[in-house]
Amino acid sequence: MENPNLTATAFDLHRDSFGQLVFTAADGVEHVGVVPVRAFPISAPNGSLSLLSAEGHELAWIDEPQALREDLRTLIEDELASRDFMPVILRVNSVSSFATPSTWEIDTDRGPTRLVLKSEEEIRRLAPPALLIADAHGIHFLIRDRYALDAHSRKLLDRFL
Amino acid sequence: MKTDPHPLPAEEDAPHGHPHAPIGEPPPLPDAAVPLGNQVDGPTVSSEESFSDSLKHPLMAPPGAQTLAELAAAELPASPPAAWAGAIAELKAGLAGGETIFGWLETDLDERLRFASGIIVLTDRRLLARGADDSEWRQWPLVAGMKLVRRDHAGVGSLSLSDSGGLLMLWRYTLAEDAAAGRLIEQFGRRLAARLSGLQPEPPERAVCPHCKNPLPPGEDDCPQCSREIHEAPSTWTLFRLWRFAKPYKGQLLAGFLLMLASTAATLVPPYLTMPLMDEVLIPFQNGAPIDTAKVYMLLGGLLVAALVAWSLGWAKTYILALVSERIGADLRTTTYQHLQTLSLEYFGGKRTGDLMSRIGAESDRICVFLSLNLLDFATDVLMITMTAVILFSINPWLALVTLAPLPFIGWLIHNVRDRLRYGFEQVDRVWAEVTSVLADTIPGIRVVKAFAQEKREVARFKEANARNLAVNDRVNKVWSVFSPTVTLSTEVGLLVVWAFGIWQVSQSAITVGVLSAFIAYIGRFYARLDSMSRIVSVTQKAAAGAKRIFDILDHVSSVPETANPVPLPQPFAGNIEVRKVGFRYGNRTVLRDVDLDIRAGEMIGLVGHSGSGKSTLVNLICRFYDASEGAIRIDGVDLRSLSFAEYRRHIGLVLQEPFLFFGTIAENIAYGKPEATREEIIAAARAAHAHEFILRLPHGYDSLVGERGQALSGGERQRISIARALLINPRILILDEATSAVDTETELEIQGALDNLIRGRTTIAIAHRLSTLRRADRLVVLDRGRVVEEGPHDELIAREGAYFRLYEAQTKQLEEQVAEAGWVVTGTDRRRPAAKHAAE
């Protein structure tokens, strides 16, 4: 919104019986189905976020989520946890081939899974040493520090870089 | 509003043999079914679909006509997910009272978005679900007011089950399961409707793919959507795959090989002749015997003849094989380019020009050099070594054994370095492509770079890419630089061993001096060959890496596959377009969802909406630059995916925002879509496109060169040439993608006349940012975030005061502000009626 001074107390949030977030603005207007969105999900995951209405208009800008009232923060964090999906790769167990498309068996912070790498270009270099890997189904897997992986994973990964 | 693709007219029921649904109340719809118009309220970046659309399927007779089991068998996906097959079988066995399973969905995420398998099963009366840790099934009986809705956001789909009281359950899955989720929702809607009304819905109308719910194109067994998801990596023995290109030259290759055999044999004659020269001429002479002149002449003559024969054979072999390899390289290039042209736009969107250029140019050249030079040398070397070994053994087995002893060691060395070098070189290639890509990125954008004074930053970016190139090369060179000298060292050591063993043998009178000198002469060549053979490792790896990158292109199956058995276009071709429940995803962003649209032949449709609302995507789908992720597009009743590209696209005229002119004359550019067009046709098209006069004003008229390096033309002029190009092929379907957006209002007026000529009598889909340009459209279709939100003629939409009205209002206001800023007086205009409309009437 135009008003950047919307303070944390200028609105209220609650969850309705359909599991949707309901936003009550300072003037008492209710918006159902509000979506919290992180502004920098990769470079500053705990930083500022915005509440968007179901139509995609910004309702409130939250500069410091940590400074929010306890119950609001929990609601927003719960909603984010159920929406934010960027598994972090902890280990690459095996790859089906060094030529793409290649299927990788990986361990992530969300449990073991597999990803299909369509081509080497799907591995994006973020600010080093982070990498972002998009799999064939559009899921983005994050490697926070490729040098911090174990030797086996590094060796496999190196073949694609 | 959406057009209803499945209305319920009485005549639709008749052909199915159920002229009347049982008399009584109309089938009760679940009261919570989402009214269609309310679907705008999805979350921003996400999209959703509810089952309610499927309720529009006509209902048919009560159960009994077909048993539930028969119905289910027709609609169930082929086999249950492997992880849950046992649980499903168990469940099936436990079902009572004729309860039948109608569908299932494997979910691969839990509510905290961790990877965990779960299953949802739909029967004719319940929805059951079980997570990885659950021991029991959770169940929800189907009751009125239930809703099953899917949404997706950032690669995660969610499926929520709710009733009028609130949310009952929420499941999460990755988009790999999205098509299956869509099918489950559809089934759920049909089952719920059947449960509530007691009537069985009609089975799905056509054969559908067992994996996703997309109808199979007629004449095809494989679903084009699913078959492209088979991810199989190409074999690593890529170089052998070059055989496909060598095959046509089998004869020449055989001749070359025989010549190689002969010439190698000829080069092995001279050392053999040193033996009699030493033993029968020189040593007897040292011992006092006179020189046998005749023998000397004979031996020297033999040496000369062997050298001459080796020279001429070597020349013939090199020439023939170089000729063949050059042709193989040329074929490879052409084939790759040819294949590249068949790939979908999606491929080109993901690849960068610099990288593709380097693959087709540099890599194929590298393979060519490899075949004509390196491989040839290597084959000669192998032959030479084998023949030498045979000769050495036939002279003296013991000495031969000692001579050949270092061979396994060198073989091991080569093998060891092989792997390291191979991916080292692959890395070098990739980094090299990165350097080229920086160039390809910045040089076209040089105006922006200069305007923002970011030259230093771009230089730094290039430097960085170059530094990475250097680092990778350094790493490869570290291995490589140790490798060569080691081979040389082992050669020297080998010679030393032969000398030592040979001298000892001579002292024991086991061999003659002649034999030793022949051995030394042979092994000099022998080890020299090994040294050059070791070089083959690097070039083979480089060529293999290059071949892999080329085969990466060749192996890439177009995501918009040409059908094997194309259905001919109906004649005469009218140009009716039906868009049915079309969805499209780009990466993990849903661009279009559930679009239904009917365009009659000859009608002009204006696509309106904010940027990013999916207008261009819809047009790309209609042109079949991409295939829809879901749903189908039919042209004159035929599925787009079952038409042949060439035949279909011949009927499509495309005018883009930035008209692209190829280097060539204006006449060639106009005739691009129909190279055989006569001069008269070209001029007629140019006249109709209002381009004739300005073309004649150019110094060389229709022969003026345009395009890169050619005559500079203004935006409006280029656009009129591209309109003439579209006119010349006389298409039935015309697509104007922001055709007038890049030009000012005055030029737009000039072009408009040309466009009016073009549009006449053709099915036209026009995208325009300026709403005034759509004044001739019969209907406007308003898209918002991938959905059709409004549809109708201008006046009707304005009267409705909906999304279009707001767009129009905003634009008129903007225009007025501009006018006011310019100091003009605006008299009260009725915003509800555009000025253009007045003019048109």
Interface residues (C-beta under 8 A of the other chain):
Chain A: D16 S17 F18 G19 G33 V35 V37 L52 S53 A54 E55 G56 A81 S82 R83 D84 F85 M86 P87 S96 S97 F98 A99 T100 P101 S102 T103 T108 R110 G111 P112 T113 V116 K118 S119 E120 E121 A134 A136 H137 G138 I139 H140 D158 R159 L161
Chain B: V40 D41 G42 P43 T44 V45 S46 D108 L109 E111 R112 L113 R114 F115 A116 H153 A154 G155 V156 S158 S160 S162 G165 G166 L167 L170 R172 T174 L175 A176 E229 H231 E232 A233 P234 T236 G350 K351 R352 Y423 E426 Q427 R430 K548 D552 R585 G587 N588 R589 R785
